[in-house]
Amino acid sequence: MSPRMTGSGWMPLTCLANELSRTNIGLQAGQMISTGTLTGMLAPNPGETYVADFGPFGSATVSSA
């Protein structure tokens, strides 16, 4: 990992914003961005469904029986 990307969460966010600006994609108001925050493990209840949306790369859905 690049030394520029370690430490504060502001550095990777700044790099992302700059790259998206450079490629004319940009960031939109209301978009949520995670710079690698960990939330711990989630224990799904029976019948719950979790969806991870990766934009143009597709999504992943997991359902608990």
N, C-alpha and C positions, 0 to 999 in steps of 0.2 A: 504494500500500500504506500502511496506517495506520502512523504512527510507533510505535504500541504493539506492532506485530507484527515489528519489525526488531530486530536485535541477538541477544540470547540466545534459544535454542530454548525456554526455559521460558515466555516470554511467550505465544507462540501456543498452547502446551500448556495453560497456565492458562486462556486465553480459551476454548479448546475444552471443557475440563472444566466451566467455569462455564456455558457455553451448553447443554451436554448435561444438566447438572444442572437448569438453569432449565426445560428442556423435558421433564423427567422421563424422559430416555433414559439418561443416566448412562454411566459407563465400567465395564466388567467386569474382574475380576481376570484377568490373562493376555492381555488385548488388547494388540496391538502398535500403536503410533502413531508416525508419522513426521511431523516438523514441517518437512519440506522438505529433509531430508538428501540430498546428492548422492553417488552411489556410482560415478559414471563410466559409461562405456559397457560393456556386456557383449557379448561375441562368442559367440553360441550355436554349439554344435557341431551337426552334422547329426543330426536326429532328436530334438533337445531341444524341449520345450514349456514356455513361460512363461505363467503365469496371473496377472493382476492382479484381485483381488476388491475390488469397490467396495460391498460389502454390498447394501443395498436398491436400489442403482442398477445392479446387474448386474456382469458381469465381462468381461474382455477376454482372449482367448487367442491366442498367437502361436506357431506351430510352424515350426521350421527344417527345410528339406528337405535 
